Amino acid sequence: MTTLRQTVLIVAALNLAYFGVEFVAALRAGSVGLMADSVDFLEDAAVNSLIFFALAWTATRRAAVGKVLAALLLVPAVAFLWTLGAKLMDPTPPVATALTLVGLGALAVNLTAALLLARHRRTEGSLTRAAFLSARNDALANIGIIGAGLVTARHPSIWPDIVVGLVIAALNLDAAKEVWEAAHDEAEDAQV
């Protein structure tokens, strides 16, 4: 059985690798959803790398890192707003095939990450909660990206892609709130 530290390192490497794949695909496909999701992969790689190091720290420092991780979970929402502005200036529908195929690959990576992290999600508080919630939410977002690709193939439009980008941003906002609250509780427990 892999330790939590080994698991987050594996998950970080998976996320970093797929960030590159999805970022290039997002640029080529002209997709707001894929761009937001690619930045999310980069954020997940950073989160899991930070968790790898933070696991050796005290409870007080881990709680502080949990708050930083909550802030990092907001990065994809900001990336979405930036790409949304660009998409509204050039309302060309994204390449539907790319949305679907890249979404399937992203789903495979995120399901793998979620399964690896699932057995550790109740340990180390906000740190592993951040990693698990991020992978779980990303898998849900990938289902939306696949759906947007299928809808766009049938009815070319920018809106399915934009709706998926909004959902990804909302999922990240909710996860950030949950991780922030867990980190806050950990900080209070550490002071007792």
Secondary structure, DSSP 4 states (H G I P E B T S, - for coil): ---HHHHHHHHHHHHHHHHHHHHHHHHHHT-HHHHHHHHHHHHHHHHHHHHHHHTTS-HHHHHHHHHHHHHHTTHHHHHHHHHHHHHHHS-PPP-HHHHHHHHHHHHHHHHHHHHHHHTTTTSSTHHHHHHHHHHHHHHHHHHHHHHHHHHHHHS--SHHHHHHHHHHHHHHHHHHHHHHHHHHHHHHHHH-
